[in-house]
Amino acid sequence: MIRSEMDGFCGFKEEGVLEEAIPSINDVLVGLITIANDADTNRTDGTCTQSSEIVPSNSKSNAALRSPPPHHENDSLSCKAPYPAYVLRKVKQLIAPKEDAIYMINRNPRNLERLRIGYKPDGFHLEKPGRSFWHKLEVNVSGRSVTAEVKHFQNGAVIKASTSEWAIQKQLFKTKDTSAFINLARVLAMRCQQSGITEMSCNVEAVPNSKVDKFLKTIQQEGINLKELPRYKLPKRWDVDRPDKPWEILEEHIPKAKSTPNKILQ
């Protein structure tokens, strides 16, 4: 099972059903209210509890953070609330998963899409070219430059490369010739791999042996797949086909790309 880092903790049952492995939001709110009540009690009692934080010993500017603020007997508000770090530690303790739960940690908002279980729009079946995609490749040719971008169905353009960029333009003889299309594909493929997006939908229709056709072939040679896998849906008991669960496929079982990214702008 892929163990990636996530904001929430969720577990998957053996049947493929998503199992909640974290406490409810009510438990988290009750814990925060308890922390606030303890802070108010400490103010009224005249005591001040501060959380211990690691501060470099040789830092003179942070010396004030190591010592608690002064307390005055007549000033009931002199004792401040607990540090935010203490509150965060309490929240992490409240949302800690169960020991016997199969869970995964996710800090990537695109992780559910990578697992092929995230929301994917369907659109209308008669609509052309359609809206059923997570990421989509678009190529726009203007009068002076060529722009290629990867769009997310919800957030718009997330990766973009253009021959109008000075770092690319100064290496090209022309911004719209065949060499510009090929090198632009290499730059875009490198940025996609650095961003972790290696699969995307592409509805660009190219004439054979044209500039756009060479652009698409080059971006595929650099390890980008121009076809997205369908969204995983829990099979019914009477279904004949039962696809593999994406979260049970290890990275070692995935075949690597045939070629690594070549040198940019040779």
N, C-alpha and C positions, 0 to 999 in steps of 0.2 A: 504494500500500500504506500502511496506517495505521502510522505510526511513533510508538508510545507507549512510555513508560518502564517497564521490567520488571526484576525481580531477576535473572533469568537471561537468557541470550541464546539465542534459537532462530531458526532460519531455515526458510523454507518453500520447497520445490522448486516448479517450475512445475506438476508434476502434483498438487500439493496435499498432498504428504507432508511431515510435520514432520521437519526435518533438524537434527540436533544440531550446533551451531556453537560449543560451548564445550568445553574440555578436560574429561577425566574427573575424578571426585572424587579419584582416586589421585594425579593430577598436582598438585592443590591441596594434598593432605596431604603429598606429598613436598616441595613448596615450603615449607610451614610447618615441617616437620622440619628443612629446611636452614637456615631462619632461626634456629631454636632452637639448632642445633649451632654456628652462627656466633657466637651470643651466648655460649654456653658457652666457646668457644675464646677469645673476647675476655676473659672473666673469668680464665681460666688464664694467658693471656699478660700480664695486667696492663694491658691497654688497654681503653678504654671508648669506644664509638662511639655517639653520640647523633644522632637525626634532627633536622634543622633545621625548626623550626615557626615560623610567622608569629605574632608577638606584638606588640601595639601598643606603640610606643616610649614613649608617654606614660603607660603603665600601670605604676605603681610596685609594685602588688601582684603582678604577673606577672614581675617582674624575675628571680625565682629560676628561672623556667622557661627563661629564655634562656641561663643558664649551666649547664654540666654539673655533676653532683654531685661533691663532693670525693673524691679517690681516695687511699687509704692503702696503703702498700706491704705491710703485714702483714695487711691485710683483703682476702681474696680475694672476698668477697661484697659489697664496697662498690660495685662497678659494677653497676647495675641492668640489667634486660633492656631491649630496644629499646622505644620508645614504641609504644602501640597504633596510632597513626597510621601509623607505618612498616610495621607488619604489615598494616594494611588496604591500603596502597599496593601491597605485594607481592602480596596476594591479588587486587587489581584487575588487576595486570599478568598474573597467571596465568590469570585467567578472561577476558582480553580476547579478543574474537571475531577470527576470521580476516578478513583484508582483502578476500578475494574472496567472503565469505559474505553472503548476504542474511539479515539478522537484524533483530530488533526488541527494544527495551528496555522492560521492563514492571516497574513498581513498584506496580501496582494488583493486589491479589489477585482482583478481579472482572474483570480484563481478558479472561481466557479465556471468561468468560460473555458479555461484551460482544461478543466475536468469534464467539460461538455455537459454539465448539468445546469448551467446558468440560463437565465431567460434569453430566449432568442426570438425576435419578432418573426411573424409569418407573413404579414401583409396579405394582399389579395392574390389569388392564384392566377388571375388573368392580367395582373400587372406586370409590365416589362420595364426593366430587367428584374424587378422583384426587390423585396426588402429583407429577405431571410438571410441574414449574415450577422456575424459579430464584428468582423473587420473586413473592409473592402478596399481594393486597390483602384485608384483613379489616376489617369494620365491626361494632363491638359497641355495642349500646345498653343502658345500664343504667338504674337508676331515676332518676338525677340528671344523667347526662352521656352524651356520645357519644364513643367512642374509635375512631379509625381508625389502623391500623398496617400497615406493609409488612414481611412476614416473609420471611426467607431460608430455604431448605430445610434448611440446615445450622446456621446461626448464630441462628436465631430472629428476633425483631423487631429491625430495623435502623433503621427510621424510624417515629416515632409522633407523633400529634397528638391532643389531647383537649380538649373544652370545659371540663374540670375544671382546666386550666391557668389560673393567675390572669391571665396576660397576655391570654388569649383571653376568659376568663369576664367580666372587668370591662368588656369592650366589647360584650357581648351582653345583650339584655333577658331572654332565657331560654336555657337550655343545651340544650334539646331541641326547639326549634321549627324551622321551615323555614329561617329566617335562620342559625341555628346550623349546620345541615347544610351550607349553601352556603358559609359562611365557613370552616368546618372543611375543606372540600374545597380551598379556595384556599390555606390554610396548608399542608396536606399536599402539595399540588402544588408549592408553592414549595420546601419542604424536599426533596422528591424531586429537583427540578431542581438544587438546590445540591449534592446528593449524587451526581449523575450517573446516577440511576436513572430512566429515562423510559419503560420498558416493564416491565409486570408482568402476571401472570395474575390474573383476577378471576372468582370463581364466585358472587358475590353476586347473588341473585335479587331483583329489586325490582319492586314493583307499579307500573304506569304512573302518572305524576303524583304519586307518593308522595315522602316526604322522602328516602328512600334513592335513588330514581330521580333526583332533582334533584342529589343528592350525586355520583352517578356521571357525570351529564352535565356538571356543573361541572368535575370533575377532568379530564375529557376536553377540555373547552374550554381549559383551562390548559396543554395540551400534553403530557399523560400518556396513553400508549397502554395500554389495558387488555387487551392481547393480546400474548403473547410469540411471537416467531418460533420455528420448530422448530430443533432442534440440527442443525448442519451435519454431514453424514456424507459421507465420501469416496465418490463414485459409482463403480460398477463399470464395466467396459468395455462391458458389454452393456446398461447403463441408458440409457433414452431421455432422461430429464430430467437435465440437468447444471446445478445451480444455481450462481449466482455465488459466488465465494469471498469471505467477509465481509472478510478482511484486504486484499483488493484494491480494495475500494470506498472511495473518498476521501470525506472529510466534505463536500467541495464538491458531491458528487453527491447527497447526501441532502437531500430537500426539507425546508424549515424548517416549523415549526409555523405554523398559520394565525393564531393569536392569541397575544400575549404575556401573561404573568401580569398580571391586573388589580390594582388597588389593594386591599390586604387590608382586610377589615372596613370597607367603605364605609358 
